[in-house]
Amino acid sequence: MKRVSILNHVIGPIMRGPSSSHTAGPHRIGRIARDLLGEKPLRADFFFHPSSSLAVCYHDQGSDLAFVTGLLERELTDGAFHVMFDEARAEGLELSFSLEPFDEADHPNSALIRLGGTGGASVTLHARSVGGGSIEIASVDGFPLCLVGDSHELLVEVEKGFEAAALERLTAWDAKAERIEGATSTLLHGSSCREPGESLLESLRKDPGLRNLRRARPVMHPLCGDPLFADTAELLALADGEGWSLAEAALAYEGRLLGLSREELMQAMDRRLAVMIESVRQGLEERPAMRLLEPTAAKLFAAERGGKTFLGGPHVRAAARALAAMHANGGSAVVCAAPTGGSAGVIPAVATTLMEDLGLSREATVKALWAAGAVGLALDRRSTFAAEVCGCQVEIGAAGAMGAAAVVEAAGGSASQACDAAATVFQNVMGSVCDLVQGIVEIPCHSRNAALASQAFLCADMILGGYENPVPLDETIDAVDSTGRMLPEELRCTARGGLALCPSARAMRRRP
């Protein structure tokens, strides 16, 4: 079972819209690629398989800009993001992006990257953006491995027959260091949450059989501890024994995994809440420019306030706020993936509605976000946040499930009730497809975010009011995963099915 951090993988990263798979992931890949090169890049060539999701949307969704931003060691939130090609040219970096088949392309968001540096260094790597900003570096210079960005990495390539001494030094730093055989050399790979000391690096540099020494820094919180529980059943048993809510269980889990104090964890989540609140404000007040849609969040919000909707109420205002955050996301503003960019409206809408309409304190709202994170944790351990793999149900559907858990937490419900509310949402969206119109994260993403923000409150109320969920959360997630993988490629973020093929959708003109 993979190790998942709520701050690293579920509520976060703080990123630029519109898609965490296509901006946050590529940015992290670019950062690691730059580290592995070991010097300032002079040339960067990117290859995407013609049938992949990246091939369809790498330019429209800003993946190209995100890759380059990472290569230049700039933050994804940098104000110069939209002119990063100009920044690259100013630094002497030549770029190319090509659609070409390559043997290692085994994921919809696979990329083959070849870099050359100012000092003559070069590196080739295969990387995958696997959902919600999570990544995998699957090979470096042909050596298969798996770097995910949550630790310090050392790659020591040595000639055959010289492995023993280098491996002995490396295992003093990482007892689980691995040995990967190549045709003419061996790669030794060590990984740790601790930075390698200069004495270790110097000793490795002096090894007579050394061909190459590469290192990479973590691009997220290093994972230094072991998970507190392995699945939702263990979580609920622990919460019941300790008298914890779902949020308290999530905080205990994350503190042990990252080695951070409760205060540090609460502050980190509060920073994410601040970004969420600002994304809602921007969408309501600034009318961000999008590619296809005219911003309508403020219009809906005003209509509800003016009594022009049929029912009205907090669930409608939550829908308007979800639209607002997605308007900001669609305009490539800074948002918080929760759990992805394509679902970055639901949790901000739920959180701001809890605060502004229902009087929840900021601290209690932050705790509600931790409860939401526990549900995302359950999904990411067993499945994926990538619509390219499992459809919209694991992005916007997941956000709705997380939002329902947050509402139950805010209402003082138990950890079990929060998980049941989340399972109920998942059961209502199972099998939902990802059919982006023109490959842009606007239609139907915006309306789905609005609907799921509203549904989060409904499903929470159903459980709090006595509805008994018959299928537990983890079993529901397994069903979601298997159903999603049955969807044809055309319905998984390739813009080759569903609404994307409707004549009206195809005829829509892009806004200037």
C-alpha positions as CSV (number, residue, x, y, z in Angstrom):
1,M,0.0,0.0,0.0
2,K,1.5,3.4,-1.0
3,R,2.2,6.0,1.6
4,V,0.0,9.0,1.3
5,S,0.3,12.4,3.0
6,I,-2.8,14.6,3.3
7,L,-0.8,17.8,2.9
8,N,1.3,16.4,0.1
9,H,-1.3,14.5,-2.0
10,V,-4.8,15.3,-0.9
11,I,-5.4,18.9,0.2
12,G,-2.6,20.6,-1.7
13,P,-0.5,21.5,-3.5
14,I,-1.1,25.2,-3.7
15,M,-0.9,25.6,-7.5
16,R,-2.1,27.4,-10.6
17,G,-5.2,26.2,-12.4
18,P,-6.6,24.6,-14.3
19,S,-5.4,21.1,-13.6
20,S,-3.2,19.6,-10.9
21,S,-2.3,16.7,-13.3
22,H,-1.3,19.2,-15.9
23,T,0.3,22.0,-13.9
24,A,1.2,20.9,-10.4
25,G,2.5,17.5,-11.5
26,P,4.6,18.8,-14.4
27,H,6.0,21.6,-12.2
28,R,7.2,19.0,-9.7
29,I,8.6,16.9,-12.5
30,G,10.5,19.9,-13.9
31,R,12.0,20.6,-10.5
32,I,13.3,17.1,-10.0
33,A,14.6,16.9,-13.6
34,R,16.6,20.1,-13.0
35,D,18.1,18.5,-9.9
36,L,19.0,15.3,-11.7
37,L,20.7,17.2,-14.5
38,G,22.9,18.9,-11.8
39,E,23.5,22.1,-13.6
40,K,21.8,24.9,-15.4
41,P,19.8,23.5,-18.4
42,L,20.7,24.7,-21.9
43,R,18.3,22.5,-23.9
44,A,15.0,20.7,-23.0
45,D,13.1,18.4,-25.3
46,F,9.7,17.0,-24.2
47,F,7.9,14.2,-25.9
48,F,4.2,13.1,-25.4
49,H,2.7,10.0,-26.9
50,P,0.1,11.1,-29.6
51,S,-2.7,9.1,-27.9
52,S,-2.1,10.4,-24.4
53,S,-4.0,13.0,-22.4
54,L,-1.0,15.3,-22.3
55,A,-0.9,15.2,-26.1
56,V,-4.4,16.7,-26.2
57,C,-4.1,19.4,-23.5
58,Y,-0.4,20.1,-22.7
59,H,-0.6,23.6,-24.2
60,D,-4.2,24.5,-23.4
61,Q,-3.8,23.5,-19.8
62,G,-0.4,25.1,-19.3
63,S,1.6,21.9,-18.8
64,D,4.4,23.3,-21.0
65,L,4.6,26.4,-18.9
66,A,4.6,24.3,-15.7
67,F,7.4,22.0,-16.9
68,V,9.5,25.1,-17.7
69,T,8.7,26.9,-14.5
70,G,10.0,23.8,-12.6
71,L,13.2,23.6,-14.8
72,L,13.9,27.2,-14.0
73,E,13.5,26.5,-10.3
74,R,10.7,29.1,-10.0
75,E,7.5,28.6,-8.0
76,L,4.3,27.6,-9.7
77,T,2.6,30.6,-8.1
78,D,5.2,33.0,-9.7
79,G,3.6,36.0,-11.2
80,A,5.6,35.5,-14.4
81,F,4.1,32.1,-15.0
82,H,2.3,33.1,-18.2
83,V,5.5,34.5,-19.8
84,M,7.8,31.7,-18.6
85,F,8.9,30.9,-22.2
86,D,10.2,34.4,-22.4
87,E,12.0,33.9,-19.0
88,A,13.5,30.7,-20.4
89,R,14.8,32.4,-23.5
90,A,16.3,35.1,-21.4
91,E,18.2,32.4,-19.5
92,G,19.4,30.8,-22.7
93,L,17.2,27.7,-22.5
94,E,16.0,26.2,-25.8
95,L,12.7,24.3,-25.7
96,S,10.9,21.8,-27.9
97,F,7.6,19.9,-27.4
98,S,6.8,17.0,-29.7
99,L,4.0,14.4,-30.1
100,E,5.9,11.2,-30.7
101,P,5.5,7.6,-29.6
102,F,8.0,6.2,-27.1
103,D,8.3,2.8,-25.6
104,E,7.9,3.8,-22.0
105,A,4.6,5.6,-22.5
106,D,2.5,3.6,-20.1
107,H,0.2,6.3,-18.6
108,P,-2.0,9.0,-20.0
109,N,0.3,11.6,-18.5
110,S,3.6,10.1,-19.4
111,A,6.4,12.4,-20.7
112,L,9.9,11.6,-22.0
113,I,12.3,14.5,-21.1
114,R,15.8,15.0,-22.5
115,L,17.9,17.7,-20.9
116,G,21.3,19.1,-21.7
117,G,23.2,21.5,-19.5
118,T,25.6,24.4,-19.8
119,G,28.5,22.2,-18.5
120,G,27.9,19.3,-20.9
121,A,25.8,17.2,-18.6
122,S,22.7,15.4,-19.9
123,V,19.9,13.3,-18.6
124,T,16.9,11.5,-20.0
125,L,13.9,10.5,-17.9
126,H,10.4,9.1,-18.2
127,A,8.0,10.8,-15.8
128,R,4.3,10.4,-15.0
129,S,1.9,12.9,-13.5
130,V,-0.5,10.5,-11.8
131,G,-3.2,12.8,-10.3
132,G,-3.7,15.6,-7.9
133,G,-0.1,16.8,-8.4
134,S,1.4,13.4,-7.5
135,I,4.2,12.2,-9.7
136,E,6.5,9.3,-10.5
137,I,9.9,9.5,-12.2
138,A,9.9,6.0,-13.7
139,S,13.3,5.9,-15.2
140,V,16.5,7.9,-15.4
141,D,18.9,7.2,-18.3
142,G,17.2,3.9,-19.0
143,F,17.4,2.6,-15.4
144,P,14.0,1.7,-14.0
145,L,13.1,3.2,-10.6
146,C,10.4,5.2,-8.9
147,L,11.0,8.7,-7.5
148,V,7.9,10.4,-6.1
149,G,9.3,13.6,-4.7
150,D,8.8,13.1,-1.0
151,S,12.5,12.3,-0.1
152,H,16.1,13.1,-0.8
153,E,17.4,10.9,-3.6
154,L,20.9,9.8,-4.6
155,L,21.6,8.0,-7.9
156,V,25.1,6.6,-8.0
157,E,26.1,5.0,-11.4
158,V,29.3,2.9,-11.2
159,E,31.1,0.6,-13.5
160,K,30.6,-3.1,-13.1
161,G,32.8,-4.6,-10.4
162,F,32.9,-1.3,-8.4
163,E,29.5,-1.6,-6.7
164,A,30.5,-3.0,-3.2
165,A,32.3,0.0,-1.8
166,A,29.8,2.6,-3.0
167,L,26.9,0.5,-1.9
168,E,28.4,0.2,1.6
169,R,28.6,3.9,1.9
170,L,25.2,4.4,0.5
171,T,23.5,1.9,2.9
172,A,24.9,3.8,5.8
173,W,22.6,6.6,4.8
174,D,19.7,4.4,3.5
175,A,19.7,0.9,4.7
176,K,17.2,-0.1,1.9
177,A,19.4,1.3,-0.9
178,E,18.7,-0.7,-4.1
179,R,21.0,-2.0,-6.9
180,I,19.8,-1.8,-10.5
181,E,21.8,-3.6,-13.2
182,G,22.4,-2.0,-16.6
183,A,24.2,-3.3,-19.6
184,T,27.6,-1.8,-18.8
185,S,27.1,-0.2,-15.4
186,T,25.1,-0.5,-12.2
187,L,22.9,2.2,-10.7
188,L,22.8,2.4,-6.9
189,H,19.7,4.2,-5.6
190,G,19.4,5.6,-2.1
191,S,16.4,7.5,-0.6
192,S,15.9,9.2,2.8
193,C,14.0,11.9,4.5
194,R,17.4,13.1,5.7
195,E,19.6,15.2,3.5
196,P,22.8,13.4,2.5
197,G,25.9,14.9,4.3
198,E,28.7,16.4,2.4
199,S,31.1,13.8,3.7
200,L,29.0,11.0,2.1
201,L,28.8,13.0,-1.2
202,E,32.5,13.6,-1.2
203,S,33.3,9.9,-0.6
204,L,31.1,8.9,-3.4
205,R,32.6,11.4,-5.8
206,K,36.1,9.9,-5.1
207,D,35.0,6.3,-5.9
208,P,37.3,5.1,-8.7
209,G,34.4,3.3,-10.6
210,L,32.0,6.4,-10.5
211,R,30.4,7.3,-13.8
212,N,27.7,9.6,-12.5
213,L,26.4,11.0,-9.2
214,R,22.9,12.5,-9.3
215,R,20.8,13.9,-6.5
216,A,17.3,15.3,-6.2
217,R,15.7,17.2,-3.4
218,P,12.1,16.6,-2.2
219,V,9.4,18.7,-3.8
220,M,7.0,18.2,-0.9
221,H,7.1,17.3,2.8
222,P,9.5,14.4,3.3
223,L,7.8,11.3,4.8
224,C,9.8,10.4,7.9
225,G,7.4,8.2,9.8
226,D,5.2,5.2,9.4
227,P,1.4,5.4,8.8
228,L,-0.7,5.2,11.9
229,F,-3.4,3.0,10.2
230,A,-3.5,1.1,7.0
231,D,-7.2,1.5,6.0
232,T,-10.5,3.0,7.1
233,A,-11.4,0.1,9.3
234,E,-8.3,0.6,11.3
235,L,-8.8,4.4,11.4
236,L,-12.4,3.9,12.7
237,A,-11.3,1.4,15.3
238,L,-8.6,3.8,16.5
239,A,-10.9,6.8,16.5
240,D,-13.5,4.8,18.5
241,G,-10.9,3.7,21.1
242,E,-9.4,7.1,21.5
243,G,-12.7,9.1,21.3
244,W,-11.4,10.9,18.2
245,S,-13.4,12.6,15.5
246,L,-12.3,12.0,11.9
247,A,-10.3,15.2,12.0
248,E,-8.4,14.2,15.1
249,A,-7.5,10.8,13.6
250,A,-6.3,12.6,10.4
251,L,-4.1,15.0,12.5
252,A,-2.6,12.1,14.5
253,Y,-1.9,10.2,11.2
254,E,-0.2,13.2,9.5
255,G,1.8,14.2,12.6
256,R,3.3,10.7,12.8
257,L,4.0,10.5,9.0
258,L,5.6,13.9,8.6
259,G,7.1,14.4,12.1
260,L,5.3,17.7,12.5
261,S,3.5,19.1,15.6
262,R,-0.2,19.6,15.7
263,E,0.3,23.4,15.6
264,E,2.5,23.1,12.5
265,L,-0.2,20.9,10.8
266,M,-3.0,23.3,11.7
267,Q,-1.0,26.2,10.3
268,A,-0.2,24.4,7.1
269,M,-3.9,23.6,6.6
270,D,-4.9,27.2,7.5
271,R,-2.6,28.4,4.7
272,R,-4.6,26.2,2.3
273,L,-7.8,27.6,3.7
274,A,-6.6,31.1,3.0
275,V,-6.0,30.2,-0.7
276,M,-9.4,28.7,-0.9
277,I,-11.1,31.7,0.5
278,E,-9.2,34.0,-1.9
279,S,-10.2,31.8,-4.9
280,V,-13.8,32.1,-4.0
281,R,-13.5,35.9,-3.6
282,Q,-11.7,36.2,-6.9
283,G,-14.4,34.3,-8.7
284,L,-17.2,36.3,-7.2
285,E,-15.6,39.8,-7.4
286,E,-13.1,39.8,-10.3
287,R,-14.8,37.8,-13.0
288,P,-11.6,35.9,-14.2
289,A,-11.2,35.5,-17.9
290,M,-11.8,31.9,-19.0
291,R,-11.5,30.2,-22.4
292,L,-15.1,29.1,-23.0
293,L,-17.4,30.2,-20.2
294,E,-18.7,33.6,-19.2
295,P,-18.3,33.9,-15.4
296,T,-21.7,33.4,-13.7
297,A,-20.9,32.7,-10.1
298,A,-21.7,36.3,-9.0
299,K,-24.9,36.3,-10.9
300,L,-26.1,33.1,-9.2
301,F,-25.0,34.4,-5.8
302,A,-26.9,37.7,-6.3
303,A,-30.0,35.8,-7.5
304,E,-30.1,33.7,-4.4
305,R,-29.6,36.6,-2.2
306,G,-32.4,38.5,-4.0
307,G,-34.9,35.6,-3.6
308,K,-35.0,34.8,-7.3
309,T,-34.1,31.1,-6.9
310,F,-36.8,28.6,-6.2
311,L,-35.5,27.2,-2.9
312,G,-32.3,29.1,-2.2
313,G,-30.4,28.5,1.0
314,P,-26.8,27.6,2.0
315,H,-26.6,24.7,-0.6
316,V,-27.3,27.2,-3.4
317,R,-24.7,29.6,-2.1
318,A,-22.3,26.8,-1.8
319,A,-22.9,26.0,-5.5
320,A,-22.2,29.6,-6.4
321,R,-19.0,29.7,-4.4
322,A,-17.9,26.4,-6.0
323,L,-18.4,28.1,-9.4
324,A,-16.5,31.1,-8.2
325,A,-13.4,29.1,-7.2
326,M,-13.6,27.2,-10.5
327,H,-13.7,30.5,-12.4
328,A,-10.4,31.4,-10.6
329,N,-9.0,28.0,-11.5
330,G,-10.1,28.3,-15.1
331,G,-8.4,31.7,-15.3
332,S,-5.1,30.0,-14.2
333,A,-5.2,31.8,-10.8
334,V,-3.6,30.4,-7.7
335,V,-5.8,27.7,-6.1
336,C,-5.5,24.8,-3.8
337,A,-5.9,21.3,-5.2
338,A,-8.5,19.6,-3.1
339,P,-7.9,16.9,-4.2
340,T,-7.2,18.1,-7.8
341,G,-7.3,21.3,-9.8
342,G,-10.4,20.1,-11.7
343,S,-12.2,19.7,-8.4
344,A,-10.8,22.9,-6.8
345,G,-14.2,24.4,-6.3
346,V,-16.0,22.0,-4.0
347,I,-14.0,22.1,-0.8
348,P,-13.5,25.9,-0.9
349,A,-17.2,26.3,-1.3
350,V,-18.0,23.9,1.6
351,A,-15.5,25.6,3.8
352,T,-16.6,29.2,3.1
353,T,-20.3,28.3,3.4
354,L,-19.6,26.7,6.8
355,M,-17.9,29.9,7.9
356,E,-20.0,32.6,6.3
357,D,-23.5,31.1,6.4
358,L,-23.3,28.8,9.4
359,G,-21.0,30.7,11.7
360,L,-18.2,28.0,12.0
361,S,-15.0,29.4,13.5
362,R,-11.8,29.5,11.4
363,E,-10.2,26.9,13.7
364,A,-13.2,24.6,13.4
365,T,-13.2,25.0,9.6
366,V,-9.5,24.0,9.5
367,K,-10.4,20.9,11.5
368,A,-13.2,20.2,9.0
369,L,-10.6,20.3,6.2
370,W,-8.6,17.6,8.1
371,A,-11.7,15.4,8.1
372,A,-12.0,16.0,4.4
373,G,-8.4,15.0,4.0
374,A,-9.0,11.7,5.7
375,V,-11.5,10.7,3.0
376,G,-9.1,11.7,0.2
377,L,-6.4,9.7,2.0
378,A,-8.6,6.6,1.8
379,L,-9.2,7.1,-1.9
380,D,-5.6,7.8,-2.8
381,R,-4.3,4.7,-0.9
382,R,-6.6,2.4,-2.9
383,S,-7.1,4.2,-6.2
384,T,-6.1,7.4,-7.9
385,F,-7.0,11.1,-8.3
386,A,-6.5,10.9,-12.0
387,A,-9.6,11.3,-14.2
388,E,-7.3,10.1,-17.0
389,V,-7.4,6.7,-15.3
390,C,-10.7,6.5,-13.5
391,G,-13.0,9.3,-14.7
392,C,-14.5,12.3,-13.0
393,Q,-15.7,10.3,-10.0
394,V,-12.1,10.3,-8.5
395,E,-11.8,14.1,-8.9
396,I,-15.0,16.1,-8.5
397,G,-16.7,13.0,-7.0
398,A,-13.9,12.6,-4.5
399,A,-14.1,16.3,-3.6
400,G,-17.9,15.9,-2.9
401,A,-17.2,12.9,-0.7
402,M,-14.5,14.9,1.2
403,G,-16.8,17.8,1.5
404,A,-19.6,15.6,3.1
405,A,-17.1,14.4,5.7
406,A,-16.1,18.0,6.4
407,V,-19.8,18.9,7.0
408,V,-20.3,16.0,9.4
409,E,-17.1,17.0,11.3
410,A,-18.4,20.6,11.5
411,A,-21.8,19.3,12.9
412,G,-20.0,17.3,15.6
413,G,-20.6,13.9,14.0
414,S,-18.5,10.9,14.6
415,A,-15.7,9.6,12.4
416,S,-18.0,6.7,11.3
417,Q,-20.7,9.1,10.3
418,A,-18.3,11.2,8.3
419,C,-17.0,8.2,6.4
420,D,-20.6,7.0,5.7
421,A,-21.5,10.5,4.3
422,A,-18.4,10.3,2.1
423,A,-19.3,6.8,0.9
424,T,-22.9,8.0,0.1
425,V,-21.6,10.7,-2.2
426,F,-19.2,8.3,-4.0
427,Q,-22.1,5.9,-4.5
428,N,-24.1,8.7,-6.2
429,V,-21.4,9.6,-8.7
430,M,-19.9,6.2,-9.5
431,G,-19.1,5.8,-13.2
432,S,-19.1,9.6,-13.9
433,V,-16.9,10.3,-17.0
434,C,-14.4,13.0,-17.7
435,D,-15.5,14.5,-21.0
436,L,-13.8,17.9,-21.1
437,V,-15.2,20.1,-23.9
438,Q,-12.3,21.1,-26.2
439,G,-9.8,19.7,-23.6
440,I,-10.4,22.7,-21.3
441,V,-11.2,22.3,-17.6
442,E,-14.5,24.3,-17.7
443,I,-17.3,22.2,-19.2
444,P,-18.8,20.2,-17.4
445,C,-16.3,20.7,-14.6
446,H,-17.8,24.0,-13.3
447,S,-21.3,22.8,-13.0
448,R,-20.2,19.5,-11.5
449,N,-18.2,21.3,-8.8
450,A,-21.3,23.4,-8.0
451,A,-23.6,20.3,-7.8
452,L,-21.2,18.3,-5.6
453,A,-20.7,21.2,-3.2
454,S,-24.4,21.2,-2.7
455,Q,-24.6,17.4,-2.5
456,A,-21.9,17.4,0.2
457,F,-24.4,19.1,2.5
458,L,-27.3,16.9,1.5
459,C,-25.4,13.6,2.0
460,A,-24.1,14.8,5.4
461,D,-27.6,15.6,6.5
462,M,-28.9,12.2,5.3
463,I,-26.4,10.4,7.5
464,L,-26.8,12.8,10.5
465,G,-30.6,12.4,10.1
466,G,-30.5,8.6,10.3
467,Y,-29.9,7.2,6.8
468,E,-27.8,4.0,7.2
469,N,-25.1,3.5,4.6
470,P,-25.0,-0.2,3.6
471,V,-21.5,-0.3,1.9
472,P,-18.5,1.0,3.9
473,L,-16.1,3.6,2.5
474,D,-13.2,1.4,1.5
475,E,-15.5,-1.1,-0.3
476,T,-17.2,1.8,-2.1
477,I,-13.8,3.2,-3.1
478,D,-12.8,-0.2,-4.5
479,A,-16.0,-0.3,-6.6
480,V,-15.3,3.3,-7.8
481,D,-11.8,2.3,-8.9
482,S,-12.8,-0.9,-10.7
483,T,-15.7,1.0,-12.4
484,G,-13.4,3.8,-13.5
485,R,-10.9,1.5,-15.1
486,M,-13.7,-0.1,-17.1
487,L,-14.4,3.3,-18.8
488,P,-13.1,3.5,-22.4
489,E,-10.2,5.8,-23.1
490,E,-12.5,8.2,-24.9
491,L,-14.3,9.0,-21.6
492,R,-11.2,9.6,-19.5
493,C,-9.9,13.1,-20.1
494,T,-9.1,12.8,-23.8
495,A,-12.0,15.0,-25.1
496,R,-13.0,12.2,-27.4
497,G,-16.4,11.3,-26.0
498,G,-19.4,12.5,-24.0
499,L,-20.2,16.2,-24.1
500,A,-16.9,16.9,-25.9
501,L,-18.4,15.5,-29.1
502,C,-21.7,17.4,-29.0
503,P,-22.0,19.7,-32.0
504,S,-22.7,22.7,-29.7
505,A,-19.7,22.0,-27.6
506,R,-17.4,21.6,-30.6
507,A,-18.7,24.8,-32.1
508,M,-18.0,26.9,-29.1
509,R,-15.7,29.8,-29.8
510,R,-12.8,30.4,-27.4
511,R,-12.9,33.7,-25.7
512,P,-10.0,36.1,-26.5
